[in-house]
Amino acid sequence: MKRRKVVINSSDYWIKITGMLQQSYALIDKQGNGKFKIFFIGETSWIFDEIEFDSEAEAIEGLNKNKFIKYDKELHEFIYLPRSPFSQAEYMMRRIYSSGEYWS
């Protein structure tokens, strides 16, 4: 069970409330190939899913369309953000959004 650390340069969080005291976090990060990847992160800093887009505008549009909102410290002062270092492991991937089941 190999786990790898993932460096995400963005600290501009998006958040989606998914249930009672439960939320998904997302960060958009520019990739070396010029594309933009949304990393979906759980409260324990594990990346559980990701989707790649051709532009940052498309990634933002996707987040908005799927009811993610920009994190605002004043509005969400009771919600604690996951912190780096972020980790990813195949056995932790849940493909919740990239499967299309909860992403339109």
C-alpha positions as CSV (number, residue, x, y, z in Angstrom):
1,M,0.0,0.0,0.0
2,K,2.1,2.8,-1.3
3,R,1.2,6.4,-0.5
4,R,2.7,9.4,-2.0
5,K,2.8,13.0,-1.0
6,V,1.2,15.5,-3.4
7,V,2.3,19.1,-3.5
8,I,-0.6,21.5,-4.2
9,N,0.4,25.1,-4.7
10,S,-3.0,26.5,-4.3
11,S,-4.4,27.4,-0.9
12,D,-7.7,28.8,-2.4
13,Y,-10.2,26.3,-1.0
14,W,-13.6,25.4,-2.3
15,I,-16.0,23.6,0.0
16,K,-19.2,21.5,-0.4
17,I,-21.3,20.6,2.5
18,T,-22.3,17.0,1.9
19,G,-24.0,16.1,5.2
20,M,-24.3,16.7,8.9
21,L,-20.8,17.9,9.9
22,Q,-19.4,16.5,6.7
23,Q,-17.9,18.3,3.7
24,S,-15.7,17.9,0.7
25,Y,-12.8,20.2,0.1
26,A,-11.3,21.1,-3.3
27,L,-8.2,22.9,-4.5
28,I,-7.5,23.8,-8.1
29,D,-3.8,23.4,-9.1
30,K,-2.1,24.1,-12.4
31,Q,-0.3,21.1,-13.7
32,G,3.0,20.9,-15.6
33,N,1.2,20.2,-18.9
34,G,-0.7,23.5,-18.7
35,K,-4.0,21.8,-17.6
36,F,-5.7,22.4,-14.2
37,K,-6.6,19.6,-11.8
38,I,-9.1,19.8,-9.0
39,F,-8.0,17.7,-6.1
40,F,-10.8,16.6,-3.7
41,I,-9.5,16.3,-0.2
42,G,-10.9,14.9,3.0
43,E,-10.6,16.4,6.5
44,T,-7.5,14.3,7.2
45,S,-5.6,15.8,4.1
46,W,-6.0,12.6,2.0
47,I,-6.8,13.2,-1.6
48,F,-9.7,10.9,-2.5
49,D,-10.5,12.0,-6.1
50,E,-9.3,14.3,-8.9
51,I,-10.5,15.7,-12.2
52,E,-8.4,17.5,-14.8
53,F,-9.6,20.4,-17.0
54,D,-8.2,22.3,-19.9
55,S,-8.5,25.7,-18.1
56,E,-8.9,27.1,-14.7
57,A,-12.2,28.7,-15.8
58,E,-13.6,25.3,-16.7
59,A,-12.5,23.9,-13.3
60,I,-14.2,26.8,-11.5
61,E,-17.3,26.4,-13.7
62,G,-17.4,22.7,-12.7
63,L,-17.1,23.5,-9.0
64,N,-19.9,26.1,-9.2
65,K,-22.2,23.9,-11.2
66,N,-21.7,21.1,-8.6
67,K,-22.5,23.3,-5.6
68,F,-19.0,23.9,-4.3
69,I,-18.5,27.4,-2.9
70,K,-15.4,29.4,-2.3
71,Y,-14.2,29.1,1.3
72,D,-14.6,32.3,3.3
73,K,-13.1,32.3,6.8
74,E,-15.7,34.7,8.1
75,L,-18.6,32.6,6.9
76,H,-17.1,29.3,7.8
77,E,-15.1,30.0,10.9
78,F,-16.3,26.8,12.5
79,I,-15.0,24.6,9.6
80,Y,-11.3,23.7,9.8
81,L,-9.4,23.2,6.5
82,P,-7.2,20.2,5.8
83,R,-3.5,21.1,5.8
84,S,-0.5,20.1,3.8
85,P,1.2,17.8,3.4
86,F,-1.4,16.1,1.3
87,S,-1.2,12.4,0.6
88,Q,-2.7,10.1,-2.0
89,A,-2.9,6.4,-2.2
90,E,-4.8,4.2,-4.6
91,Y,-6.5,2.3,-1.8
92,M,-7.9,5.7,-0.5
93,M,-9.3,6.8,-3.9
94,R,-13.1,6.9,-3.9
95,R,-13.7,8.4,-7.3
96,I,-16.9,10.1,-6.0
97,Y,-16.7,13.0,-8.4
98,S,-14.6,11.7,-11.3
99,S,-17.0,8.8,-11.8
100,G,-19.7,11.2,-12.8
101,E,-22.1,9.9,-10.2
102,Y,-22.0,13.2,-8.2
103,W,-20.6,15.5,-10.8
104,S,-22.5,17.0,-13.7
